Amino acid sequence: MRTAAELPVPPKLPPIAYGPLKLPSRWLLSPLAGFTNLPFRRIIREIGGVGLATTDLVNARGLLENSTKTQELIATCPEDQPLAVQIFGSDVDLMARAAQFLEARGVASIDINMGCPVNKVTKTGSGASMMCRTDETVSLVERVVRSVRIPVSVKMRLGWDDQRITAPRFARAFEQVGVAAVAIHGRTRQQGFSGLVNRDGIKAVVDAVRSIPVIGNGDVRTVADAERMLRETGCHGVSIGRGALANPWIFKQLVKWEATGSCDPTGSFDDKLTLLRRQFTYAIELRGPERAVPFFRKMAHWYLKSMHVAPTLRNAFQQAHTVAAVEQTLDEIAARGPTVGSRFEQLDEMHIPVPSGPVEHW
Ligand SMILES: Cc1cc2nc3c(=O)[nH]c(=O)nc-3n(C[C@H](O)[C@H](O)[C@H](O)COP(=O)(O)O)c2cc1C
C-alpha cells in the first residue's frame, strides 16, 4: 500500500463525459497499435479503473471493406465497455460512412486519429498531416460529427513542428463543430517520441476550449505523473499508453488514489505471469491457436522484460511456435522466477523503449 503521505494530494474534480456518454473514470487507455487489442483490453478491464479504452487506429476504407484485419481490430466483448474505435483517413465520405458503420455496430464513441506520425499514414493526408490543413480538416471532422449520434473525439499532437503549433486553434474549431472531447499528446509530429512532453502546450489547448473535456497524454507512468499532468495543464482526464503496458494496474491505482489519497502496490512477478497467461488465452480465443502465437510475441516481450525473466528464457519464448511450446516455456519461466528480487515483491515500473523521432513503425 502506498500511503497518502507518500503520494500527492488528489484534486477534487467533477466526473467527465463525452457528450451524453458518462465515463466511469477520468483515466483512459491510449491506443497503442499492436498492443491495445481486445486481449489486452480484457485484462485491463478485469483489473478495473479504466474510464474509456480506444482501439488501435483503423483504416476507414479497410473498415468499410470489412477486411479480416479490421474486423479483428474492432473485435470487442460485453466487458470491453465503454469503447471508442479510432479511425483514420483523409476521404470525407469514407470517414463519415466508417463512423456510421461503427455506430450501427453499437460502438460507444468514435475517435479520429490526427496524431499518427508514420509516413505511410501522413503521406496519404491522414494522421498528423491533417494538422497542416485547417479548413479541410475541420470540415472533415464536422462531417463525421454530423453523420452519427454517438460522440466523436479527436486525438492529436501539439502540431507538426515547433513553428506550427496548431492544436489550440483546432481544439477551439472542433468544439464549435460539435466534437465531444479532444485528447492531446504533448509532442509535435517532428518530435516523434523524443524529448519531454510539453505540458504548457497541453495547457494552451485546455485554455482554448470552452467546455469540452481535454485529455492530457504523454509519459504518464505513475500516480505522481498523473497528478502533475492534471495540476500543470488543467486537463480533465489523462490517457495512458506505454505506462499501462508496464503497469496494467495503473488505472485501478489512480481510481483508488483519487478516492482515498492512497493506492495499492502494482503486482508481483507471479501476478504478472497470471495476467500474461490469461491474455494469451484471450489471444487464442480471438485469433485461433496458430495465429495467436506470433501475434502474442510482441506483447510477451514487454511482459517478460518487466518481470526480469532471464534472457535465455525470453529468447526461448520468442522461438516457441505452438501453443504447447509457449506453455512449456511459461512453466519454465514460472519455475525459475525473476533474475532480480523475489517472485512476490512488487515489480519496478519499467522503462519501455519506443522509437524516437518521426518514425516508420510505431
Ligand atoms: C507502439 C505505439 C503505438 C501507438 N499507436 C497509436 C495509435 O494507433 N493511435 C494513436 O492515436 N496513437 C498511437 N500511439 C501514441 C499513443 O497513443 C500515445 O499518444 C503516446 O504513446 C504518448 O502516450 P504514453 O507516453 O502514455 O504512451 C502509439 C504509441 C506507441 C508507442
The ligand as an SDF file (V2000), in Angstrom:
LIG
                    3D

 31 33  0  0  0  0  0  0  0  0999 V2000
    3.7160    1.3360  -30.0770 C   0  0  0  0  0  0  0  0  0  0  0  0
    2.8180    2.5440  -30.1370 C   0  0  0  0  0  0  0  0  0  0  0  0
    1.6460    2.5080  -30.9080 C   0  0  0  0  0  0  0  0  0  0  0  0
    0.8070    3.6270  -30.9680 C   0  0  0  0  0  0  0  0  0  0  0  0
   -0.3590    3.5660  -31.6970 N   0  0  0  0  0  0  0  0  0  0  0  0
   -1.2070    4.6230  -31.7220 C   0  0  0  0  0  0  0  0  0  0  0  0
   -2.4530    4.5650  -32.4170 C   0  0  0  0  0  0  0  0  0  0  0  0
   -2.8280    3.5570  -33.0370 O   0  0  0  0  0  0  0  0  0  0  0  0
   -3.2460    5.6720  -32.3890 N   0  0  0  0  0  0  0  0  0  0  0  0
   -2.8900    6.8190  -31.7220 C   0  0  0  0  0  0  0  0  0  0  0  0
   -3.6510    7.7950  -31.7110 O   0  0  0  0  0  0  0  0  0  0  0  0
   -1.7370    6.8810  -31.0340 N   0  0  0  0  0  0  0  0  0  0  0  0
   -0.9020    5.8190  -31.0170 C   0  0  0  0  0  0  0  0  0  0  0  0
    0.2550    5.8930  -30.2810 N   0  0  0  0  0  0  0  0  0  0  0  0
    0.5090    7.0760  -29.4480 C   0  0  0  0  0  0  0  0  0  0  0  0
   -0.0220    6.8270  -28.0260 C   0  0  0  0  0  0  0  0  0  0  0  0
   -1.4200    6.6710  -28.0030 O   0  0  0  0  0  0  0  0  0  0  0  0
    0.3490    7.9910  -27.0900 C   0  0  0  0  0  0  0  0  0  0  0  0
   -0.1860    9.1850  -27.6230 O   0  0  0  0  0  0  0  0  0  0  0  0
    1.8520    8.1620  -26.8940 C   0  0  0  0  0  0  0  0  0  0  0  0
    2.4830    6.9030  -26.7530 O   0  0  0  0  0  0  0  0  0  0  0  0
    2.1430    9.0080  -25.6460 C   0  0  0  0  0  0  0  0  0  0  0  0
    1.4880    8.4850  -24.5160 O   0  0  0  0  0  0  0  0  0  0  0  0
    2.2100    7.4660  -23.4520 P   0  0  0  0  0  0  0  0  0  0  0  0
    3.5020    8.1050  -23.0460 O   0  0  0  0  0  0  0  0  0  0  0  0
    1.2200    7.3250  -22.3440 O   0  0  0  0  0  0  0  0  0  0  0  0
    2.4440    6.1860  -24.1920 O   0  0  0  0  0  0  0  0  0  0  0  0
    1.1410    4.8030  -30.2520 C   0  0  0  0  0  0  0  0  0  0  0  0
    2.3130    4.8410  -29.4970 C   0  0  0  0  0  0  0  0  0  0  0  0
    3.1570    3.7290  -29.4340 C   0  0  0  0  0  0  0  0  0  0  0  0
    4.4060    3.7960  -28.5780 C   0  0  0  0  0  0  0  0  0  0  0  0
  1  2  1  0
  2  3  1  0
  2 30  2  0
  3  4  2  0
  4  5  1  0
  4 28  1  0
  5  6  2  0
  6  7  1  0
  6 13  1  0
  7  8  2  0
  7  9  1  0
  9 10  1  0
 10 11  2  0
 10 12  1  0
 12 13  2  0
 13 14  1  0
 14 15  1  0
 14 28  1  0
 15 16  1  0
 16 17  1  0
 16 18  1  0
 18 19  1  0
 18 20  1  0
 20 21  1  0
 20 22  1  0
 22 23  1  0
 23 24  1  0
 24 25  2  0
 24 26  1  0
 24 27  1  0
 28 29  2  0
 29 30  1  0
 30 31  1  0
M  END
$$$$
